Amino acid sequence: NYGVMLFGTPDQPRLARLVQLTSEGIPRDVFHLYRDETVIGRESGDVVFTDDVFLSRRHVAFKVDRALRRVQVRDLGSSNGSLVLSRLCPVDYHRFHFPAAGIPSETRTIPGPLFSVSPIALAKKLSYLWTNKRTITQLQTEHFGTILLLEIGATCVGSIHQTYTPNQLVEKGEEKGYFAFGGSSTITIFEPGKVTLAKDLLENSSKQIELYARIGSPMAEKY
């Protein structure tokens, strides 16, 4: 008879949640989707990440369809960055180089499995590229902003060796490191609006055709 009565807004059902992961893949902040629409951005929105240079001012909206119990993702005209995936065969050159002059950070290693990253494997599960063991380096450049450089481990390619000195100026084309043994893949990510990818890359990518690139081949130019 002497219980406590609570006043206030009742809890709303949570149909989905967004989980922010650190560069090591560790969950950090959790954002529950209560509203019919939740906007993510770098400067404005319901959830804002001010230090993420790869997000647009208003980047994307998550719309909750309560009747069908599903979430739809809608792009808000974001200026997405450019990504170049380079795949190495066992017979290819196994060293990787800096695509531009700048100052590289220390390399962070993110543990993970070593699944194959061959075209056949990626066609079945593209997420191997961001769940396999991988390394990440930030390259601060004068003309291209921050460039992210990733090396992806794969089956029989568990060793990724870095040969550069962190926090010291490197020149374009200077060696960054090498895989041991065999070949794997590298990913180069540019900030939005900083570069225009090479014409042959765009043409072949639009047809989902791989392009054989030799060392020194142009990847992009200043936007």
C-alpha positions as CSV (number, residue, x, y, z in Angstrom):
1,N,0.0,0.0,0.0
2,Y,3.0,2.3,0.4
3,G,4.7,1.7,-2.9
4,V,6.5,4.3,-5.0
5,M,4.8,5.8,-8.1
6,L,7.2,7.0,-10.8
7,F,6.4,10.1,-12.9
8,G,8.0,10.9,-16.3
9,T,8.2,9.9,-19.9
10,P,7.8,6.1,-20.3
11,D,10.6,4.2,-21.9
12,Q,10.3,4.0,-25.7
13,P,10.8,0.7,-27.5
14,R,14.3,0.3,-28.9
15,L,14.2,-1.3,-32.3
16,A,17.9,-0.8,-33.2
17,R,21.1,0.7,-31.9
18,L,24.3,2.2,-33.3
19,V,27.6,1.0,-31.8
20,Q,30.7,3.2,-32.2
21,L,33.9,1.0,-32.6
22,T,37.4,2.2,-31.9
23,S,40.2,1.6,-34.4
24,E,41.0,-1.6,-32.6
25,G,37.4,-2.8,-33.1
26,I,36.4,-2.4,-29.5
27,P,32.8,-1.1,-28.8
28,R,32.7,2.3,-27.2
29,D,29.5,4.5,-27.3
30,V,26.1,3.0,-28.0
31,F,23.2,5.1,-29.5
32,H,19.7,3.6,-29.3
33,L,17.3,4.5,-32.1
34,Y,14.3,5.9,-30.3
35,R,13.1,8.4,-32.9
36,D,11.5,7.8,-36.2
37,E,14.6,9.3,-37.8
38,T,18.1,9.8,-36.4
39,V,20.6,11.9,-38.3
40,I,24.4,11.3,-38.1
41,G,26.9,14.1,-39.0
42,R,30.1,15.9,-38.3
43,E,28.6,19.3,-37.5
44,S,24.8,18.8,-37.0
45,G,22.4,16.0,-36.3
46,D,21.1,13.9,-33.5
47,V,24.5,12.1,-33.2
48,V,27.6,14.2,-34.0
49,F,31.2,13.1,-34.4
50,T,33.1,16.3,-34.6
51,D,36.6,14.7,-35.0
52,D,35.7,12.4,-37.9
53,V,37.1,14.1,-41.0
54,F,35.5,11.4,-43.2
55,L,31.9,12.4,-42.2
56,S,30.0,15.2,-44.0
57,R,28.3,18.0,-42.1
58,R,25.0,16.0,-42.3
59,H,26.0,12.6,-43.5
60,V,23.3,9.9,-43.2
61,A,19.8,9.3,-41.6
62,F,18.5,6.1,-40.1
63,K,14.8,5.9,-40.4
64,V,12.9,3.4,-38.2
65,D,9.9,1.7,-39.8
66,R,8.0,0.6,-36.7
67,A,5.2,-1.2,-38.6
68,L,7.7,-3.5,-40.4
69,R,10.3,-3.4,-37.6
70,R,13.2,-2.5,-39.8
71,V,15.7,0.4,-40.3
72,Q,16.3,2.2,-43.5
73,V,19.5,4.1,-44.3
74,R,19.3,7.3,-46.3
75,D,22.2,9.3,-47.6
76,L,21.9,13.0,-47.0
77,G,24.0,14.1,-50.0
78,S,27.3,13.3,-48.2
79,S,30.6,14.0,-49.8
80,N,32.0,10.5,-49.4
81,G,35.8,10.0,-49.6
82,S,37.6,7.9,-52.2
83,L,38.8,4.3,-51.6
84,V,41.3,2.4,-53.7
85,L,41.6,-1.4,-53.1
86,S,44.8,-3.0,-54.3
87,R,45.0,-6.8,-54.5
88,L,48.3,-8.6,-54.6
89,C,48.7,-12.1,-56.1
90,P,51.5,-14.3,-54.7
91,V,53.5,-13.6,-57.9
92,D,53.2,-9.9,-57.5
93,Y,55.5,-7.3,-55.8
94,H,55.0,-7.7,-52.0
95,R,56.2,-4.3,-50.8
96,F,54.0,-1.2,-50.4
97,H,54.9,2.4,-50.7
98,F,53.6,5.9,-49.7
99,P,51.3,7.4,-52.3
100,A,52.2,11.0,-51.4
101,A,54.7,12.9,-49.4
102,G,53.8,13.6,-45.8
103,I,54.3,12.7,-42.2
104,P,53.0,9.2,-41.2
105,S,51.8,8.3,-37.8
106,E,52.7,5.2,-35.9
107,T,51.0,2.1,-37.4
108,R,48.2,0.5,-35.3
109,T,47.6,-3.2,-35.7
110,I,44.1,-4.6,-35.3
111,P,44.0,-8.3,-34.6
112,G,41.7,-10.6,-36.6
113,P,41.4,-13.8,-38.6
114,L,43.3,-14.5,-41.8
115,F,40.7,-15.4,-44.3
116,S,41.4,-15.4,-48.1
117,V,40.8,-12.0,-49.8
118,S,40.7,-13.4,-53.3
119,P,37.9,-12.1,-55.6
120,I,36.0,-15.4,-55.1
121,A,36.2,-15.1,-51.3
122,L,35.3,-11.4,-51.3
123,A,32.3,-12.0,-53.6
124,K,30.9,-14.3,-50.8
125,K,31.9,-12.1,-47.9
126,L,33.3,-8.6,-48.5
127,S,33.6,-8.0,-44.7
128,Y,36.9,-10.0,-44.7
129,L,38.5,-6.7,-45.6
130,W,37.5,-5.0,-42.3
131,T,37.5,-8.1,-40.0
132,N,40.8,-9.7,-41.0
133,K,44.0,-8.7,-39.2
134,R,45.0,-5.3,-40.6
135,T,47.2,-2.3,-39.9
136,I,46.3,1.4,-40.2
137,T,48.5,4.4,-40.7
138,Q,47.5,8.1,-41.0
139,L,49.5,10.1,-43.5
140,Q,49.3,13.9,-43.0
141,T,49.9,15.6,-46.4
142,E,50.1,19.1,-47.6
143,H,47.8,18.8,-50.7
144,F,45.6,15.8,-50.0
145,G,44.7,16.1,-46.4
146,T,44.8,13.0,-44.2
147,I,45.2,9.7,-46.1
148,L,44.5,6.4,-44.4
149,L,46.7,3.5,-45.4
150,L,45.6,0.0,-44.5
151,E,47.4,-3.3,-45.1
152,I,45.1,-6.4,-44.9
153,G,46.3,-9.8,-43.8
154,A,45.1,-12.9,-45.4
155,T,45.6,-16.7,-45.5
156,C,49.3,-17.5,-45.1
157,V,50.0,-13.7,-45.0
158,G,50.0,-13.0,-41.2
159,S,53.1,-10.9,-41.1
160,I,52.9,-7.2,-42.1
161,H,56.3,-5.5,-41.7
162,Q,56.6,-1.7,-41.5
163,T,60.0,-0.3,-42.6
164,Y,59.4,3.5,-42.3
165,T,60.1,5.7,-39.3
166,P,56.9,7.2,-37.7
167,N,56.5,11.0,-37.4
168,Q,59.2,11.8,-39.9
169,L,58.7,13.2,-43.4
170,V,58.5,10.7,-46.1
171,E,58.6,11.3,-49.9
172,K,56.1,10.1,-52.5
173,G,57.0,6.5,-53.5
174,E,59.1,5.8,-50.4
175,E,58.8,2.3,-49.1
176,K,56.4,1.8,-46.2
177,G,56.7,-1.9,-45.6
178,Y,56.1,-5.5,-47.0
179,F,54.1,-8.6,-46.6
180,A,55.6,-12.0,-45.6
181,F,55.0,-14.3,-47.2
182,G,52.9,-14.1,-50.3
183,G,50.6,-11.2,-51.2
184,S,47.5,-9.7,-49.8
185,S,45.7,-6.3,-50.2
186,T,46.1,-2.7,-49.3
187,I,43.4,0.0,-49.0
188,T,44.0,3.7,-49.5
189,I,41.3,6.1,-48.3
190,F,41.2,9.8,-49.2
191,E,39.2,12.6,-47.5
192,P,36.0,13.9,-49.4
193,G,36.8,16.4,-52.1
194,K,40.5,16.0,-52.0
195,V,41.3,13.9,-55.0
196,T,40.0,12.7,-58.4
197,L,40.7,9.1,-59.1
198,A,42.5,8.2,-62.2
199,K,40.3,7.8,-65.3
200,D,41.2,4.2,-66.0
201,L,40.4,3.3,-62.3
202,L,37.0,4.9,-62.6
203,E,36.2,3.3,-66.0
204,N,37.2,-0.2,-64.9
205,S,35.6,0.0,-61.5
206,S,32.2,1.0,-63.1
207,K,32.4,-2.3,-65.1
208,Q,33.6,-4.2,-62.0
209,I,36.8,-5.1,-63.8
210,E,40.2,-5.3,-62.1
211,L,42.9,-3.1,-63.4
212,Y,46.5,-4.3,-63.4
213,A,48.7,-1.6,-61.9
214,R,52.4,-1.4,-62.0
215,I,54.4,0.4,-59.3
216,G,54.4,4.1,-60.1
217,S,51.1,4.0,-61.9
218,P,49.0,7.1,-61.1
219,M,46.2,6.5,-58.6
220,A,44.6,9.9,-58.3
221,E,45.3,13.6,-58.7
222,K,44.5,16.7,-56.6
223,Y,40.8,17.7,-56.9
